[in-house]
Amino acid sequence: MPNDLPSLEKTRESAAPVDEAEVTIDTADGVCDAALLHPAGAGRRPGVVMFTDIRGLRPVFRDMARRLAGHGYAVLVPNPFYRTRKAPVLTGPFDFTKPEDRAKMAELTSPLTAEAKTRDVTAYLAFLDTLPTVDAKAKAGMVGYCMGAPYALMAAAVAPDRVGAAASFHGSALVTDRPDSPHLLIARTKAAYYFGIAESDDVRQPDAKDKLREALGAARLPAGIEVYAGCQHGWCVADGAVYHQDQAERAFGELVALFGKTLK
């Protein structure tokens, strides 16, 4: 499927000043702490939910949300691990190559069943529409990084008439052989999509992009799917060891272009 999303000509424009707040979201399973960032001043903007990678809500994701909000969006960044503890959920050095560090994640991720994630995205979308900074008549956007990418597809499936665009960058477990594989949700959505795939992920699972294209083609949805050459899983996030600045900038440009065309 060709990339039929807009060019990046307008994504380099100056961003607006941004207001930030700490908010809480009532969910079926408790109270989720989150960051909310939006352009300063009065007015309603399209709502966006940004789903973090496995290290959760932390300063780098506030920075990413701030930059996106400056382009005219009210951006909500939930703590996906609120059932266990408030953000930041990890402190100090963290190295995924160390078994003891990887073991720390089990406590955080074990409550995150598919059903729990679905309840969460439903609550996040409902919360967006209560905010005076959000234009509930405009389509909402979803963007997920690593483990956050399946959340973006879930949200698009939970509210197909509300979610106009969903983006994934170095998404994790988007295509599996399970009957609840996130890519199968595409059939239930009406969104435009962009998938930025790390070269390392493509090497590990080369057929994932083809299955995504097949699902998107069957649903007749506009999409861009690109493999980012020279990039490792996690390249978009600046506090990670594999951050690739030039390619992260390109990914951000694609995100702004996608939202600029669809969130109206």
MILUMZA-377384 format. One record per residue (C-alpha): residue in three letters; x, y, z; residue number from 1. Coordinates in nm, 2 decimals. Layout:
<recs>
+--------+--------+--------+--------+-----+
| residu |     px |     py |     pz | num |
+--------+--------+--------+--------+-----+
|    Ala |      X |      Y |      Z | NUM |
...
+--------+--------+--------+--------+-----+
</recs>
This chain:
<recs>
+--------+--------+--------+--------+-----+
| residu |     px |     py |     pz | num |
+--------+--------+--------+--------+-----+
|    Met |   0.00 |   0.00 |   0.00 |   1 |
|    Pro |   0.15 |   0.34 |  -0.10 |   2 |
|    Asn |   0.20 |   0.61 |   0.15 |   3 |
|    Asp |  -0.11 |   0.82 |   0.07 |   4 |
|    Leu |  -0.07 |   1.06 |   0.36 |   5 |
|    Pro |   0.04 |   1.42 |   0.32 |   6 |
|    Ser |   0.38 |   1.57 |   0.27 |   7 |
|    Leu |   0.58 |   1.72 |   0.55 |   8 |
|    Glu |   0.59 |   2.07 |   0.42 |   9 |
|    Lys |   0.40 |   2.23 |   0.70 |  10 |
|    Thr |   0.54 |   2.03 |   0.99 |  11 |
|    Arg |   0.84 |   2.27 |   1.05 |  12 |
|    Glu |   0.62 |   2.57 |   1.14 |  13 |
|    Ser |   0.68 |   2.73 |   1.47 |  14 |
|    Ala |   0.49 |   2.57 |   1.76 |  15 |
|    Ala |   0.27 |   2.76 |   2.00 |  16 |
|    Pro |   0.34 |   2.81 |   2.38 |  17 |
|    Val |   0.19 |   2.52 |   2.58 |  18 |
|    Asp |   0.01 |   2.49 |   2.91 |  19 |
|    Glu |   0.06 |   2.17 |   3.12 |  20 |
|    Ala |  -0.13 |   2.01 |   3.40 |  21 |
|    Glu |  -0.14 |   1.69 |   3.61 |  22 |
|    Val |  -0.48 |   1.53 |   3.58 |  23 |
|    Thr |  -0.65 |   1.21 |   3.71 |  24 |
|    Ile |  -0.88 |   0.99 |   3.51 |  25 |
|    Asp |  -1.14 |   0.77 |   3.68 |  26 |
|    Thr |  -1.13 |   0.42 |   3.52 |  27 |
|    Ala |  -1.31 |   0.09 |   3.59 |  28 |
|    Asp |  -1.00 |  -0.02 |   3.77 |  29 |
|    Gly |  -0.90 |   0.28 |   3.97 |  30 |
|    Val |  -0.76 |   0.63 |   3.92 |  31 |
|    Cys |  -0.50 |   0.69 |   3.64 |  32 |
|    Asp |  -0.25 |   0.97 |   3.68 |  33 |
|    Ala |  -0.17 |   1.15 |   3.35 |  34 |
|    Ala |  -0.02 |   1.46 |   3.20 |  35 |
|    Leu |  -0.23 |   1.70 |   2.99 |  36 |
|    Leu |  -0.06 |   1.95 |   2.75 |  37 |
|    His |  -0.23 |   2.19 |   2.52 |  38 |
|    Pro |  -0.17 |   2.52 |   2.35 |  39 |
|    Ala |  -0.18 |   2.81 |   2.59 |  40 |
|    Gly |  -0.50 |   3.03 |   2.60 |  41 |
|    Ala |  -0.86 |   2.97 |   2.55 |  42 |
|    Gly |  -1.00 |   2.75 |   2.27 |  43 |
|    Arg |  -1.08 |   2.39 |   2.19 |  44 |
|    Arg |  -0.84 |   2.17 |   1.99 |  45 |
|    Pro |  -0.85 |   1.81 |   1.86 |  46 |
|    Gly |  -0.77 |   1.56 |   2.13 |  47 |
|    Val |  -0.48 |   1.32 |   2.12 |  48 |
|    Val |  -0.38 |   1.03 |   2.35 |  49 |
|    Met |  -0.01 |   0.95 |   2.35 |  50 |
|    Phe |   0.07 |   0.60 |   2.48 |  51 |
|    Thr |   0.41 |   0.55 |   2.62 |  52 |
|    Asp |   0.67 |   0.28 |   2.58 |  53 |
|    Ile |   0.73 |   0.02 |   2.85 |  54 |
|    Arg |   0.91 |   0.26 |   3.08 |  55 |
|    Gly |   0.60 |   0.46 |   3.12 |  56 |
|    Leu |   0.52 |   0.83 |   3.18 |  57 |
|    Arg |   0.84 |   1.02 |   3.24 |  58 |
|    Pro |   1.00 |   1.35 |   3.14 |  59 |
|    Val |   1.09 |   1.25 |   2.79 |  60 |
|    Phe |   0.72 |   1.17 |   2.71 |  61 |
|    Arg |   0.62 |   1.50 |   2.86 |  62 |
|    Asp |   0.87 |   1.67 |   2.62 |  63 |
|    Met |   0.73 |   1.47 |   2.32 |  64 |
|    Ala |   0.37 |   1.56 |   2.42 |  65 |
|    Arg |   0.47 |   1.93 |   2.47 |  66 |
|    Arg |   0.61 |   1.95 |   2.12 |  67 |
|    Leu |   0.30 |   1.78 |   1.97 |  68 |
|    Ala |   0.07 |   2.01 |   2.17 |  69 |
|    Gly |   0.25 |   2.31 |   2.03 |  70 |
|    His |   0.12 |   2.21 |   1.69 |  71 |
|    Gly |  -0.24 |   2.26 |   1.80 |  72 |
|    Tyr |  -0.35 |   1.96 |   2.00 |  73 |
|    Ala |  -0.47 |   1.88 |   2.35 |  74 |
|    Val |  -0.24 |   1.58 |   2.43 |  75 |
|    Leu |  -0.32 |   1.34 |   2.71 |  76 |
|    Val |  -0.03 |   1.11 |   2.83 |  77 |
|    Pro |  -0.17 |   0.84 |   3.07 |  78 |
|    Asn |   0.04 |   0.64 |   3.31 |  79 |
|    Pro |  -0.03 |   0.28 |   3.18 |  80 |
|    Phe |   0.09 |   0.13 |   3.51 |  81 |
|    Tyr |  -0.14 |   0.33 |   3.74 |  82 |
|    Arg |  -0.28 |   0.00 |   3.89 |  83 |
|    Thr |   0.06 |  -0.06 |   4.04 |  84 |
|    Arg |   0.20 |   0.29 |   4.12 |  85 |
|    Lys |   0.20 |   0.65 |   4.01 |  86 |
|    Ala |   0.45 |   0.78 |   3.75 |  87 |
|    Pro |   0.74 |   0.77 |   3.73 |  88 |
|    Val |   0.72 |   0.40 |   3.78 |  89 |
|    Leu |   1.10 |   0.34 |   3.74 |  90 |
|    Thr |   1.38 |   0.54 |   3.90 |  91 |
|    Gly |   1.75 |   0.52 |   3.85 |  92 |
|    Pro |   1.94 |   0.35 |   3.58 |  93 |
|    Phe |   1.76 |   0.08 |   3.38 |  94 |
|    Asp |   1.91 |  -0.16 |   3.13 |  95 |
|    Phe |   1.70 |  -0.41 |   2.94 |  96 |
|    Thr |   2.00 |  -0.63 |   2.88 |  97 |
|    Lys |   2.01 |  -0.71 |   3.25 |  98 |
|    Pro |   1.77 |  -0.98 |   3.38 |  99 |
|    Glu |   1.72 |  -0.81 |   3.71 | 100 |
|    Asp |   1.60 |  -0.49 |   3.54 | 101 |
|    Arg |   1.37 |  -0.68 |   3.30 | 102 |
|    Ala |   1.22 |  -0.86 |   3.61 | 103 |
|    Lys |   1.11 |  -0.52 |   3.74 | 104 |
|    Met |   0.86 |  -0.49 |   3.46 | 105 |
|    Ala |   0.66 |  -0.81 |   3.55 | 106 |
|    Glu |   0.49 |  -0.64 |   3.84 | 107 |
|    Leu |   0.39 |  -0.35 |   3.62 | 108 |
|    Thr |   0.28 |  -0.54 |   3.31 | 109 |
|    Ser |   0.10 |  -0.84 |   3.46 | 110 |
|    Pro |  -0.23 |  -0.65 |   3.52 | 111 |
|    Leu |  -0.24 |  -0.53 |   3.16 | 112 |
|    Thr |  -0.47 |  -0.79 |   3.00 | 113 |
|    Ala |  -0.64 |  -0.71 |   2.67 | 114 |
|    Glu |  -0.96 |  -0.65 |   2.87 | 115 |
|    Ala |  -0.79 |  -0.41 |   3.10 | 116 |
|    Lys |  -0.63 |  -0.22 |   2.81 | 117 |
|    Thr |  -0.97 |  -0.19 |   2.65 | 118 |
|    Arg |  -1.13 |  -0.05 |   2.96 | 119 |
|    Asp |  -0.84 |   0.20 |   2.99 | 120 |
|    Val |  -0.87 |   0.33 |   2.64 | 121 |
|    Thr |  -1.24 |   0.37 |   2.68 | 122 |
|    Ala |  -1.19 |   0.58 |   2.99 | 123 |
|    Tyr |  -0.92 |   0.79 |   2.83 | 124 |
|    Leu |  -1.14 |   0.87 |   2.53 | 125 |
|    Ala |  -1.44 |   0.96 |   2.76 | 126 |
|    Phe |  -1.21 |   1.18 |   2.97 | 127 |
|    Leu |  -1.09 |   1.37 |   2.66 | 128 |
|    Asp |  -1.44 |   1.47 |   2.58 | 129 |
|    Thr |  -1.50 |   1.62 |   2.92 | 130 |
|    Leu |  -1.21 |   1.87 |   2.88 | 131 |
|    Pro |  -1.28 |   2.24 |   2.79 | 132 |
|    Thr |  -0.96 |   2.23 |   2.59 | 133 |
|    Val |  -1.08 |   1.95 |   2.36 | 134 |
|    Asp |  -1.29 |   1.99 |   2.05 | 135 |
|    Ala |  -1.52 |   1.69 |   2.08 | 136 |
|    Lys |  -1.65 |   1.75 |   1.73 | 137 |
|    Ala |  -1.31 |   1.70 |   1.57 | 138 |
|    Lys |  -1.17 |   1.36 |   1.52 | 139 |
|    Ala |  -0.92 |   1.24 |   1.79 | 140 |
|    Gly |  -0.57 |   1.11 |   1.73 | 141 |
|    Met |  -0.38 |   0.82 |   1.89 | 142 |
|    Val |  -0.01 |   0.76 |   1.89 | 143 |
|    Gly |   0.18 |   0.48 |   2.06 | 144 |
|    Tyr |   0.54 |   0.39 |   2.11 | 145 |
|    Cys |   0.66 |   0.03 |   2.17 | 146 |
|    Met |   0.41 |  -0.13 |   2.40 | 147 |
|    Gly |   0.18 |   0.17 |   2.36 | 148 |
|    Ala |   0.12 |   0.10 |   1.99 | 149 |
|    Pro |  -0.14 |  -0.17 |   2.04 | 150 |
|    Tyr |  -0.33 |   0.08 |   2.27 | 151 |
|    Ala |  -0.36 |   0.31 |   1.97 | 152 |
|    Leu |  -0.53 |   0.04 |   1.76 | 153 |
|    Met |  -0.75 |  -0.06 |   2.05 | 154 |
|    Ala |  -0.87 |   0.30 |   2.09 | 155 |
|    Ala |  -0.95 |   0.32 |   1.72 | 156 |
|    Ala |  -1.15 |   0.00 |   1.74 | 157 |
|    Val |  -1.33 |   0.10 |   2.06 | 158 |
|    Ala |  -1.45 |   0.43 |   1.91 | 159 |
|    Pro |  -1.43 |   0.41 |   1.53 | 160 |
|    Asp |  -1.64 |   0.72 |   1.47 | 161 |
|    Arg |  -1.44 |   0.92 |   1.72 | 162 |
|    Val |  -1.08 |   0.83 |   1.63 | 163 |
|    Gly |  -0.97 |   0.97 |   1.30 | 164 |
|    Ala |  -0.60 |   0.87 |   1.30 | 165 |
|    Ala |  -0.36 |   0.63 |   1.48 | 166 |
|    Ala |   0.02 |   0.61 |   1.46 | 167 |
|    Ser |   0.27 |   0.35 |   1.57 | 168 |
|    Phe |   0.64 |   0.40 |   1.62 | 169 |
|    His |   0.85 |   0.09 |   1.69 | 170 |
|    Gly |   0.53 |  -0.08 |   1.79 | 171 |
|    Ser |   0.56 |  -0.40 |   1.99 | 172 |
|    Ala |   0.35 |  -0.71 |   1.94 | 173 |
|    Leu |   0.12 |  -0.55 |   1.68 | 174 |
|    Val |   0.11 |  -0.87 |   1.47 | 175 |
|    Thr |   0.10 |  -1.20 |   1.65 | 176 |
|    Asp |  -0.05 |  -1.54 |   1.58 | 177 |
|    Arg |  -0.31 |  -1.50 |   1.86 | 178 |
|    Pro |  -0.68 |  -1.45 |   1.78 | 179 |
|    Asp |  -0.66 |  -1.12 |   1.97 | 180 |
|    Ser |  -0.37 |  -0.99 |   1.77 | 181 |
|    Pro |  -0.39 |  -0.60 |   1.76 | 182 |
|    His |  -0.36 |  -0.59 |   1.38 | 183 |
|    Leu |  -0.69 |  -0.77 |   1.35 | 184 |
|    Leu |  -0.86 |  -0.48 |   1.52 | 185 |
|    Ile |  -0.80 |  -0.27 |   1.20 | 186 |
|    Ala |  -1.11 |  -0.42 |   1.05 | 187 |
|    Arg |  -1.32 |  -0.25 |   1.31 | 188 |
|    Thr |  -1.17 |   0.09 |   1.27 | 189 |
|    Lys |  -1.22 |   0.39 |   1.04 | 190 |
|    Ala |  -0.89 |   0.57 |   1.10 | 191 |
|    Ala |  -0.60 |   0.67 |   0.89 | 192 |
|    Tyr |  -0.28 |   0.51 |   0.99 | 193 |
|    Tyr |   0.10 |   0.55 |   1.00 | 194 |
|    Phe |   0.34 |   0.27 |   1.10 | 195 |
|    Gly |   0.70 |   0.35 |   1.15 | 196 |
|    Ile |   0.89 |   0.03 |   1.19 | 197 |
|    Ala |   1.25 |  -0.01 |   1.32 | 198 |
|    Glu |   1.48 |  -0.19 |   1.09 | 199 |
|    Ser |   1.57 |  -0.42 |   1.38 | 200 |
|    Asp |   1.21 |  -0.51 |   1.43 | 201 |
|    Asp |   1.16 |  -0.57 |   1.05 | 202 |
|    Val |   1.46 |  -0.81 |   1.05 | 203 |
|    Arg |   1.31 |  -1.00 |   1.35 | 204 |
|    Gln |   0.96 |  -1.01 |   1.20 | 205 |
|    Pro |   0.97 |  -0.93 |   0.83 | 206 |
|    Asp |   0.62 |  -1.04 |   0.76 | 207 |
|    Ala |   0.46 |  -0.80 |   1.01 | 208 |
|    Lys |   0.45 |  -0.51 |   0.77 | 209 |
|    Asp |   0.29 |  -0.73 |   0.50 | 210 |
|    Lys |   0.02 |  -0.84 |   0.74 | 211 |
|    Leu |  -0.05 |  -0.48 |   0.84 | 212 |
|    Arg |  -0.08 |  -0.39 |   0.47 | 213 |
|    Glu |  -0.32 |  -0.68 |   0.41 | 214 |
|    Ala |  -0.54 |  -0.57 |   0.70 | 215 |
|    Leu |  -0.54 |  -0.21 |   0.60 | 216 |
|    Gly |  -0.61 |  -0.29 |   0.24 | 217 |
|    Ala |  -0.90 |  -0.51 |   0.33 | 218 |
|    Ala |  -1.04 |  -0.23 |   0.54 | 219 |
|    Arg |  -0.97 |   0.02 |   0.26 | 220 |
|    Leu |  -0.81 |   0.26 |   0.50 | 221 |
|    Pro |  -0.54 |   0.52 |   0.41 | 222 |
|    Ala |  -0.20 |   0.44 |   0.56 | 223 |
|    Gly |   0.17 |   0.48 |   0.55 | 224 |
|    Ile |   0.40 |   0.20 |   0.64 | 225 |
|    Glu |   0.78 |   0.26 |   0.65 | 226 |
|    Val |   1.08 |   0.07 |   0.77 | 227 |
|    Tyr |   1.33 |   0.32 |   0.92 | 228 |
|    Ala |   1.68 |   0.22 |   0.80 | 229 |
|    Gly |   1.95 |   0.20 |   1.06 | 230 |
|    Cys |   1.71 |   0.23 |   1.35 | 231 |
|    Gln |   1.68 |   0.00 |   1.65 | 232 |
|    His |   1.36 |  -0.07 |   1.84 | 233 |
|    Gly |   1.30 |   0.25 |   2.05 | 234 |
|    Trp |   1.47 |   0.50 |   1.82 | 235 |
|    Cys |   1.22 |   0.78 |   1.87 | 236 |
|    Val |   1.26 |   0.82 |   2.25 | 237 |
|    Ala |   1.54 |   1.05 |   2.34 | 238 |
|    Asp |   1.63 |   0.90 |   2.68 | 239 |
|    Gly |   1.70 |   0.56 |   2.53 | 240 |
|    Ala |   2.03 |   0.41 |   2.43 | 241 |
|    Val |   1.92 |   0.36 |   2.07 | 242 |
|    Tyr |   1.78 |   0.71 |   2.01 | 243 |
|    His |   1.83 |   0.83 |   1.65 | 244 |
|    Gln |   1.78 |   1.20 |   1.63 | 245 |
|    Asp |   1.75 |   1.24 |   1.25 | 246 |
|    Gln |   1.51 |   0.95 |   1.21 | 247 |
|    Ala |   1.31 |   1.06 |   1.52 | 248 |
|    Glu |   1.27 |   1.40 |   1.36 | 249 |
|    Arg |   1.14 |   1.23 |   1.04 | 250 |
|    Ala |   0.90 |   1.02 |   1.25 | 251 |
|    Phe |   0.77 |   1.33 |   1.43 | 252 |
|    Gly |   0.71 |   1.50 |   1.09 | 253 |
|    Glu |   0.51 |   1.21 |   0.97 | 254 |
|    Leu |   0.30 |   1.22 |   1.29 | 255 |
|    Val |   0.22 |   1.59 |   1.25 | 256 |
|    Ala |   0.14 |   1.54 |   0.89 | 257 |
|    Leu |  -0.10 |   1.26 |   0.96 | 258 |
|    Phe |  -0.28 |   1.45 |   1.23 | 259 |
|    Gly |  -0.29 |   1.77 |   1.03 | 260 |
|    Lys |  -0.48 |   1.60 |   0.75 | 261 |
|    Thr |  -0.72 |   1.39 |   0.96 | 262 |
|    Leu |  -0.80 |   1.56 |   1.29 | 263 |
|    Lys |  -1.07 |   1.79 |   1.17 | 264 |
+--------+--------+--------+--------+-----+
</recs>
